[in-house]
């Protein structure tokens, strides 16, 4: 039995998928998220999914989990008290940061994020290590003990330790942890050298503090979830999605929770990359719209774009993470009138409780979901395949009272206005990851998923001049399925600053071998057999005088080239492709060495169906749909996804209802289904191409 369950907990719904590739089995389910206790919704979903499929918990080989739990902890800034021990003279690094007005230098109202560790909880100790790893001033153990005792006596349970240049020599940080274990064993210690051994003091301190901040809550959450799964006889190994696109065990995640940032959204991107590859598409822009927010990312040449300078709620994270943009535009995003009477949509969401007006759970404010109900795009009788009762009259009266009447609009004009404004935000977000980074979105396929993504994705493509859209076979459960596409992965880094041509070959090779050995050890601890392990090396390079680097793959032949000619050529080619120029007369500097270790890629979880050529399919019904302002409402044919087969073609305008989502196919677009039951939506040839965005 090769039964796997993937669970993605979002702000509104918890999505589940059950897969057994040996039997070509693929089943999905959506249940409401229980924000006060996520484990309740998760266990309810697992129990229902097993009951509906006739499977037993004991047959579950692997449990995979994606969540925004870490992100929510930082965004919501719960009252978690954390201590910080750092080098004397560097107490305020986490507050000063880069001392820049990066978001908008002209915004006089902008204020920086408050530090995660307030000044009263920050302690310094005399010690000093230089950038070469040499001890200049030994660690003052008496001062360290005083700091540990003061932190303990204040009631703090978790401590971040980030000493100056500890990335080059970990001795002093290790000594702090040993002192804590001996004299204050109740303290949970996070060392920066265990989290990220990379220079840049502010970013390393921020990353370490985030890890300490979420350490306790994440430990409790994962322990509780593992216990509940075990009590339900789900004995499979539990794994969780990381921000880098890989997975790791719950036990490792408990000590390294900062690596779980954007866990749920990243799972969708990994699934999109796997599905795109199977469909023969390598350049994709992903659009994942759920009940609370929308996440947009780029997949280039079949690989998600990864950055080593990510952020979490505007706090820097010095770890490899899949690059994505998140906006507050989900199905539950609230429509309102501002103080000047202008219509605004988002970023606040009604969430799952009380949810949109149409949920009938006491919601009082109009949302995007309510607007989709009123325009006929959503079927109130088939919402989540009929699992949730919808109350259109509540949506109608709420939108009329809060939006339409104050603006003196017809109810349908108000609903279309809500959707137009929301989609304009989505278009701008897609431009952030494409146009503003020198990419033409028309060169990409736009993939729409999430519970609400297919409702809007074709409209967004049309606005951007994109000619092809892909919708996965179970769009509302793509993130949950993406969990089953990820391999176990570990990223390690070491700072190694020098002129590249002057890099000592012996020391460089030793550092690389050490990184590879450590990464293989982690994989072995995670259950990856030696013959299934893969390790890739890369180096961060920059021109002399630059403050940013580019990661360039490092191959074995590079060590045999004492001038690193091939490596420099690859760096300059990449620099030229990103920035439009290179500096061949400028010295190239080595900054960091990186190792990425991963196990074997799992089999594609989506089953293939046999293709029998073109197939005719008849709509099950028709529905009055209002698509654009000033356009006449008309009856659109409505199809059920459960009735389509490979080779089916559906001409727009049309609606396709999935068990967990709805696809809107506007006029002049055509949908075709492949053997994976992907929906490939293309624009008719006679449609005039949009201007370049």
C-alpha positions in Angstrom: 0.0 0.0 0.0 1.4 3.4 -1.0 -1.4 5.6 0.4 -0.5 9.2 1.0 -2.5 12.1 2.4 -1.7 15.8 1.8 -3.4 18.5 3.9 -3.1 22.2 3.2 -4.6 24.5 5.9 -5.7 27.9 4.5 -7.4 30.8 6.1 -10.8 29.7 5.0 -10.7 26.0 4.0 -8.5 23.0 4.8 -7.9 21.1 1.6 -7.1 17.4 1.5 -6.0 14.9 -1.1 -5.6 11.1 -0.9 -3.4 9.5 -3.4 -2.4 5.9 -4.2 -0.3 5.9 -7.4 -0.2 2.1 -7.4 -3.9 2.0 -7.9 -4.3 5.2 -9.9 -6.4 6.6 -7.1 -6.9 10.3 -6.5 -9.5 11.7 -4.1 -10.0 15.2 -2.8 -12.0 17.0 0.0 -12.5 20.5 1.4 -13.5 21.2 5.0 -13.8 24.5 6.9 -10.6 25.6 8.6 -10.9 25.8 12.4 -8.7 28.8 13.2 -8.9 28.5 17.0 -7.5 25.0 16.8 -6.2 23.9 13.4 -6.0 20.3 14.4 -9.7 19.9 14.7 -10.3 20.8 11.1 -7.4 18.7 9.9 -8.5 15.6 11.8 -12.1 16.1 10.8 -11.0 16.2 7.1 -8.7 13.2 7.4 -11.4 11.1 9.1 -14.0 12.1 6.5 -11.7 11.5 3.6 -10.8 8.0 4.8 -14.5 7.2 5.5 -15.6 8.4 2.1 -12.9 6.5 0.2 -13.2 3.3 2.3 -9.5 3.4 3.2 -8.2 2.7 6.7 -5.9 5.0 8.7 -3.3 2.2 9.3 -2.7 2.1 5.5 -1.6 5.7 5.3 2.1 5.5 4.5 2.9 9.2 4.5 1.2 12.3 5.9 2.2 15.7 4.3 1.2 19.1 5.7 1.3 22.6 4.4 0.3 25.6 6.6 0.5 29.3 7.0 0.8 28.9 10.8 4.3 30.4 11.0 3.3 33.3 8.8 0.2 34.0 10.9 2.2 34.1 14.1 4.5 36.8 12.8 1.7 38.8 11.1 -0.5 38.7 14.1 2.3 39.5 16.5 0.9 37.4 19.4 2.3 38.2 22.8 5.3 35.8 22.6 8.2 36.9 24.8 11.7 36.1 23.3 15.1 37.0 24.6 18.2 37.8 22.5 21.8 37.5 23.4 24.3 39.2 21.2 27.8 40.7 21.2 28.4 43.8 23.3 27.8 46.9 21.2 25.3 45.2 18.9 22.2 45.3 21.1 20.1 47.3 18.6 21.0 45.7 15.3 17.5 44.1 15.1 15.9 47.5 15.5 18.2 49.7 13.4 18.2 47.2 10.5 19.4 48.7 7.3 18.2 52.2 8.4 16.5 52.6 5.0 13.0 53.7 4.0 12.8 50.8 1.5 9.1 50.5 0.9 8.6 54.2 -0.2 11.2 56.9 0.6 8.5 59.6 0.0 6.0 58.2 2.4 6.2 60.5 5.5 3.8 58.2 7.4 5.9 55.0 6.9 7.2 53.4 10.1 9.5 50.4 10.3 8.3 47.1 11.8 8.7 46.9 15.5 11.5 44.5 16.4 10.3 41.0 17.4 12.5 41.3 20.5 11.9 44.5 22.5 14.9 46.3 23.9 14.2 45.2 27.4 14.7 41.5 26.4 18.0 42.1 24.5 21.2 41.3 26.3 24.8 41.7 25.3 28.0 39.8 26.4 31.7 40.7 25.9 33.2 38.5 23.2 34.6 39.1 19.7 35.4 36.9 16.7 36.6 38.5 13.5 35.5 37.8 9.9 38.3 35.2 9.5 36.9 33.2 12.4 39.8 34.2 14.8 38.9 34.8 18.4 39.8 38.4 19.3 38.0 38.5 22.7 37.1 35.3 24.5 33.5 34.9 25.6 32.8 36.3 29.1 31.1 33.3 30.7 30.1 35.2 33.9 28.3 37.9 31.8 26.7 35.2 29.8 25.4 33.5 32.9 24.0 36.8 34.2 22.2 37.3 30.9 20.7 33.8 30.9 19.6 34.1 34.5 18.0 37.5 33.8 16.1 36.1 30.8 14.9 33.1 32.8 13.9 35.2 35.8 11.8 37.4 33.6 9.7 34.4 32.6 11.0 34.1 29.0 11.3 30.6 27.7 12.9 31.0 24.3 16.3 32.7 23.5 17.9 33.7 20.2 21.7 33.8 20.2 23.4 35.8 17.5 27.0 36.7 18.1 29.1 38.8 15.7 30.8 36.7 13.0 29.6 33.5 14.5 29.0 32.3 10.9 32.9 32.1 10.6 33.4 30.4 14.0 30.6 28.8 16.0 32.6 28.3 19.2 31.2 31.1 21.3 27.6 30.4 20.3 28.1 26.7 21.2 29.5 27.8 24.5 26.4 29.9 25.3 24.2 26.9 24.6 26.3 24.7 26.8 26.0 27.2 29.6 22.3 27.4 29.2 21.9 23.6 29.2 23.9 23.4 32.4 22.5 26.3 34.4 19.1 27.2 32.7 17.9 23.9 31.1 14.3 25.2 30.9 15.4 27.7 28.2 15.0 26.8 24.5 18.0 28.2 22.7 18.2 29.1 19.0 21.7 29.6 17.7 22.2 31.6 14.5 25.0 29.2 13.4 22.4 26.4 13.4 19.9 28.5 11.4 22.0 30.2 8.8 25.8 30.5 8.6 25.9 33.5 6.4 27.2 37.0 6.9 25.0 40.2 7.1 24.4 40.8 10.7 20.9 42.3 10.5 19.4 39.6 8.3 21.0 36.8 10.2 19.8 38.3 13.5 16.3 38.7 12.1 16.1 35.1 10.9 17.3 33.8 14.2 14.8 35.9 16.1 12.0 34.7 13.9 12.9 31.1 14.6 13.0 31.7 18.3 9.7 33.6 18.2 7.8 30.8 16.5 9.7 27.9 18.1 7.4 27.3 21.1 4.0 27.7 19.3 5.2 25.6 16.3 6.5 22.8 18.6 3.2 22.7 20.4 1.2 22.7 17.2 3.2 19.9 15.5 3.4 17.8 18.6 -0.4 18.1 19.1 -1.1 17.3 15.4 1.3 14.3 15.5 -0.4 13.0 18.7 -3.9 13.4 17.2 -2.8 11.6 14.0 -1.4 8.7 16.1 -4.5 8.5 18.2 -6.5 8.2 14.9 -4.2 5.3 13.9 -2.5 7.4 11.1 0.9 5.9 11.7 2.6 7.2 8.5 5.6 9.5 8.9 4.4 13.1 9.1 6.2 15.7 6.9 5.7 19.4 6.4 6.4 21.7 3.5 9.3 24.1 3.7 9.6 27.6 2.1 12.4 26.3 -0.2 10.0 23.9 -1.9 11.1 20.7 -0.1 9.7 18.8 2.8 11.1 17.8 6.2 9.9 15.7 9.1 7.9 17.2 11.9 10.7 16.5 14.4 13.2 18.6 12.4 10.6 21.3 11.8 10.2 21.7 15.5 13.7 23.0 15.9 13.8 24.9 12.5 10.3 26.5 12.2 11.6 29.6 10.4 12.1 27.4 7.3 8.3 26.7 7.1 7.4 30.2 6.0 4.7 30.3 3.3 4.5 26.5 3.6 1.0 26.2 2.0 1.4 28.6 -0.9 4.8 27.1 -1.8 3.2 23.6 -2.0 0.9 25.0 -4.7 3.9 26.3 -6.7 5.7 23.0 -6.5 2.6 21.2 -7.7 2.2 23.7 -10.5 5.8 23.1 -11.6 5.3 19.3 -11.7 2.0 19.6 -13.5 3.4 22.1 -16.0 6.3 19.8 -16.7 3.9 16.8 -17.3 1.9 19.0 -19.7 5.0 20.2 -21.6 4.9 23.7 -20.2 8.1 25.1 -18.7 7.4 28.8 -18.3 4.4 29.5 -16.0 3.0 32.3 -13.9 1.1 30.8 -11.0 -2.1 32.4 -9.6 -3.3 30.8 -6.4 -6.4 32.4 -5.0 -8.0 31.1 -1.9 -10.5 32.5 0.6 -8.1 35.0 2.2 -5.4 36.0 -0.2 -3.8 35.4 -3.6 -0.3 34.2 -4.2 1.6 34.8 -7.5 4.9 33.3 -8.5 7.0 32.5 -11.6 8.2 29.1 -12.8 11.0 29.6 -15.3 12.4 26.7 -17.4 10.4 24.3 -15.2 11.8 25.5 -11.9 10.3 27.9 -9.3 12.3 31.0 -8.8 14.1 30.8 -5.4 15.5 33.7 -3.6 17.9 33.8 -0.6 16.7 37.2 0.6 13.0 36.6 1.3 10.8 38.3 3.8 8.1 37.3 6.2 5.7 40.2 7.1 8.5 42.5 6.0 11.0 40.9 8.3 14.0 39.7 6.3 14.8 35.9 6.2 18.3 34.9 5.1 17.2 31.4 3.8 16.4 30.0 0.4 12.6 30.5 -0.2 10.4 30.2 -3.3 9.9 33.8 -4.5 6.2 34.8 -4.4 4.0 37.9 -4.0 1.0 37.8 -1.8 -1.9 40.2 -1.9 -5.1 40.5 0.2 -7.4 39.4 -2.6 -9.3 36.2 -1.8 -12.8 35.0 -2.0 -13.4 36.4 1.5 -11.8 39.8 0.8 -14.1 42.5 2.1 -15.6 45.2 -0.1 -16.1 48.6 1.5 -16.4 52.3 1.0 -13.6 54.5 2.2 -14.0 57.8 3.9 -14.3 59.5 0.5 -17.0 57.1 -0.7 -14.7 55.2 -3.1 -15.2 51.4 -3.5 -12.3 49.4 -2.1 -11.7 45.6 -2.0 -9.4 43.9 0.5 -6.9 43.4 2.0 -9.0 42.4 5.1 -10.8 39.1 4.8 -14.0 37.7 6.4 -12.1 34.4 6.7 -14.0 31.2 7.3 -15.8 32.6 10.4 -18.0 34.5 9.9 -17.1 34.3 6.2 -18.9 36.0 3.3 -22.5 37.2 3.7 -23.8 34.2 1.7 -22.4 31.7 4.2 -25.1 32.7 6.6 -22.8 32.7 9.6 -23.4 36.3 10.7 -21.1 38.0 8.2 -22.2 41.7 7.7 -19.8 42.8 4.9 -19.8 42.1 1.2 -17.0 40.0 -0.3 -15.7 38.8 -3.6 -17.5 35.5 -3.1 -20.8 37.4 -2.7 -20.2 39.3 -5.9 -19.5 36.1 -7.8 -22.8 34.6 -6.5 -24.7 37.7 -7.6 -23.3 37.7 -11.1 -24.1 34.1 -11.6 -20.5 32.9 -11.8 -20.9 30.7 -8.7 -23.8 28.2 -8.3 -25.3 28.5 -4.8 -26.6 25.0 -5.1 -23.2 23.4 -6.0 -20.8 25.3 -3.7 -18.2 22.8 -2.6 -20.3 20.2 -4.5 -23.2 21.1 -2.3 -21.4 20.5 0.9 -22.0 24.1 2.1 -25.4 25.8 2.1 -25.3 29.2 0.4 -27.8 32.0 1.0 -27.9 34.3 -2.1 -30.6 36.5 -0.5 -28.1 37.5 2.3 -25.5 38.4 -0.3 -28.0 40.4 -2.3 -29.3 42.4 0.7 -25.8 42.9 2.1 -24.3 44.2 -1.1 -27.3 46.4 -1.7 -27.2 47.9 1.8 -23.4 48.4 2.1 -22.3 49.1 -1.5 -25.0 49.5 -4.1 -27.4 51.9 -2.3 -24.7 54.3 -1.0 -23.2 54.5 -4.5 -26.6 54.7 -6.1 -25.8 51.6 -8.3 -27.8 48.7 -9.5 -27.0 45.5 -7.5 -25.3 43.9 -10.4 -23.3 47.0 -11.2 -22.1 47.0 -7.6 -21.2 43.3 -7.8 -19.3 43.8 -11.1 -17.5 46.8 -9.6 -16.3 44.7 -6.7 -14.9 42.1 -9.2 -13.3 44.6 -11.5 -11.5 46.3 -8.6 -10.3 43.0 -7.2 -9.1 41.8 -10.6 -7.2 45.0 -11.2 -5.3 44.3 -8.0 -4.5 40.8 -9.2 -3.3 42.1 -12.6 -0.9 44.5 -10.8 0.4 41.7 -8.6 1.1 39.6 -11.7 3.0 42.5 -13.2 5.1 42.7 -10.0 6.6 39.2 -10.7 6.8 39.7 -14.4 6.9 43.1 -16.0 8.7 44.8 -13.1 11.4 42.0 -13.3 12.0 42.4 -17.0 9.7 39.4 -18.0 7.0 39.7 -20.6 3.9 37.8 -19.2 2.8 37.0 -22.8 5.7 34.6 -22.9 4.2 32.6 -20.1 1.2 30.3 -19.4 -1.0 31.6 -16.6 -2.0 28.7 -14.2 -5.0 29.4 -12.0 -5.8 27.3 -9.0 -7.0 27.6 -5.4 -10.7 27.6 -4.6 -11.3 30.9 -6.3 -8.5 31.1 -8.9 -10.3 29.6 -11.9 -13.1 32.2 -11.4 -10.8 35.0 -12.4 -7.7 33.5 -14.2 -9.0 33.8 -17.8 -10.0 37.5 -17.3 -6.6 38.2 -15.9 -4.9 36.5 -18.8 -7.0 38.6 -21.2 -6.0 41.8 -19.4 -2.3 40.9 -19.6 -2.3 39.6 -23.2 -1.6 36.1 -22.2 -2.9 33.6 -24.7 -2.9 30.4 -22.7 -4.3 29.4 -19.3 -3.9 26.1 -17.5 -6.3 25.0 -14.7 -5.3 21.8 -12.8 -7.7 18.9 -12.6 -8.6 19.6 -9.0 -7.8 23.3 -8.7 -9.1 23.8 -5.2 -6.7 21.1 -3.9 -3.6 21.9 -5.9 -1.6 23.0 -2.9 -2.5 19.8 -1.0 -1.5 17.8 -4.1 1.7 19.8 -4.5 2.8 18.5 -1.1 3.0 15.0 -2.7 5.2 16.4 -5.5 8.0 17.6 -3.2 11.2 15.8 -2.3 13.0 15.9 1.1 15.4 18.8 0.8 18.1 20.5 2.9 20.0 23.8 2.1 23.2 24.8 3.7 25.5 27.8 3.2 28.9 29.0 4.3 30.2 32.5 3.8 33.6 32.5 2.0 34.4 36.0 0.9 37.4 36.6 -1.4 38.3 37.5 -4.9 37.3 34.5 -6.9 40.6 34.1 -8.8 42.4 34.3 -5.4 40.2 31.6 -3.8 42.5 28.9 -2.2 41.6 25.7 -4.0 42.3 23.4 -1.0 40.3 25.5 1.4 37.5 25.9 -1.1 37.3 22.2 -1.8 37.4 21.4 1.9 34.5 23.8 2.6 32.4 22.3 -0.2 33.1 18.7 1.0 32.1 19.7 4.5 28.8 21.2 3.3 28.1 18.2 1.1 28.8 15.8 4.0 26.5 17.7 6.4 23.7 17.9 3.9 23.9 14.1 3.2 23.8 13.5 7.0 20.6 15.5 7.2 19.0 13.5 4.4 20.1 10.2 6.0 18.4 11.3 9.3 15.3 12.1 7.3 15.2 8.6 5.9 16.7 9.1 2.4 18.9 6.2 1.4 22.5 7.1 0.3 21.8 5.9 -3.3 18.8 8.2 -3.5 20.6 11.3 -2.4 21.6 14.2 -4.7 23.7 17.2 -3.8 24.1 20.3 -6.0 26.7 23.0 -5.3 26.4 26.7 -6.2 28.3 29.9 -5.3 27.2 33.4 -4.8 29.2 35.8 -7.0 29.2 39.5 -7.5 31.3 42.2 -9.1 33.7 44.1 -6.8 31.8 46.9 -5.1 28.3 45.4 -5.6 26.2 44.7 -2.5 24.1 41.9 -4.1 25.0 38.5 -5.4 23.9 36.0 -8.0 23.8 32.3 -7.3 25.7 30.3 -10.0 25.8 26.5 -10.2 29.2 25.1 -9.4 30.4 22.0 -11.4 33.3 19.7 -10.7 35.3 21.0 -13.6 35.4 24.4 -11.9 37.8 23.2 -9.3 40.3 22.1 -12.0 40.3 25.6 -13.5 42.6 27.8 -11.3 41.3 30.9 -13.1 37.6 29.9 -12.8 37.1 31.0 -16.4 34.0 28.9 -17.1 32.4 29.9 -13.8 33.0 33.6 -14.5 31.6 33.3 -18.0 28.4 31.7 -16.5 28.1 34.5 -14.0 28.6 37.3 -16.6 26.0 35.6 -18.9 23.5 35.4 -16.1 24.2 39.0 -15.0 23.7 40.2 -18.5 20.4 38.4 -18.9 19.1 39.9 -15.6 20.4 43.4 -15.8 21.2 43.9 -19.5 24.9 44.5 -19.0 28.1 42.9 -17.6 31.4 44.4 -16.4 34.2 42.2 -18.0 37.0 44.4 -16.6 35.7 44.3 -13.1 36.9 41.7 -10.6 34.5 39.0 -9.6 34.2 38.2 -5.9 33.1 34.9 -4.2 30.7 35.5 -1.3 29.0 32.3 -0.3 29.1 28.6 -1.0 25.8 26.7 -1.0 24.8 23.1 -1.0 21.3 21.9 -1.9 20.6 18.2 -1.0 17.5 16.4 -2.0 16.0 12.9 -2.3 14.2 11.3 -5.2 11.2 13.1 -6.7 7.9 11.3 -6.1 5.7 10.0 -8.8 3.2 12.5 -10.3 0.1 12.2 -8.0 -2.4 13.2 -10.7 -3.6 10.1 -12.6 -3.6 9.9 -16.4 -6.7 8.9 -18.3 -6.7 7.1 -21.6 -7.3 9.4 -24.5 -9.9 8.5 -27.1 -9.7 11.5 -29.3 -12.2 14.4 -29.5 -15.3 13.8 -27.3 -18.5 15.7 -27.3 -20.0 16.7 -24.0 -23.3 18.4 -23.4 -23.9 21.0 -20.7 -26.0 19.9 -17.7 -27.8 23.2 -17.5 -27.6 26.9 -18.3 -27.4 29.9 -16.0 -27.8 33.6 -16.3 -24.3 35.1 -16.1 -23.3 38.8 -16.1 -19.7 39.0 -17.2 -18.8 42.6 -17.8 -20.3 46.0 -17.0 -22.6 47.4 -19.7 -22.8 43.9 -21.2 -26.2 42.1 -21.5 -26.6 39.2 -19.1 -27.2 36.0 -20.9 -27.6 32.3 -20.4 -24.3 30.4 -20.3 -24.0 26.7 -20.7 -22.9 25.0 -17.4 -20.8 21.8 -17.4 -19.7 19.6 -14.5 -16.1 18.6 -14.4 -17.0 15.1 -13.3 -18.4 14.6 -16.8 -15.4 15.6 -18.9 -12.9 13.3 -20.5 -9.6 13.7 -22.3 -10.3 15.3 -25.7 -13.3 17.3 -24.6 -13.5 20.8 -26.0 -15.7 23.5 -24.6 -16.2 26.8 -26.3 -16.8 30.0 -24.3 -18.8 31.5 -22.9 -19.3 28.7 -20.5 -19.0 27.7 -16.8 -17.3 24.5 -15.6 -18.1 23.5 -12.0 -15.5 21.5 -10.1 -16.3 19.9 -6.7 -14.1 22.5 -5.1 -13.9 25.4 -7.6 -15.5 27.0 -10.6 -14.0 27.9 -14.0 -15.3 30.9 -15.9 -14.6 30.6 -19.7 -15.4 34.0 -21.2 -16.4 34.6 -24.8 -13.7 34.1 -27.4 -11.9 31.5 -25.3 -11.8 27.7 -25.7 -11.1 25.0 -23.2 -9.5 21.6 -24.1 -8.8 18.7 -21.7 -5.6 16.6 -21.8 -5.0 13.1 -20.4 -4.3 14.5 -16.9 -7.6 16.4 -17.2 -5.8 19.7 -17.2 -8.0 22.4 -18.7 -6.0 24.3 -21.3 -7.8 27.5 -22.1 -6.7 29.4 -25.2 -7.8 32.6 -26.8 -9.5 32.5 -30.2 -7.3 33.5 -33.1 -9.7 36.3 -34.2 -9.3 38.1 -30.9 -7.1 41.1 -31.2 -3.9 40.7 -29.1 -3.6 43.0 -26.1 -1.1 45.7 -26.0 2.2 45.0 -24.2 1.7 45.6 -20.5 
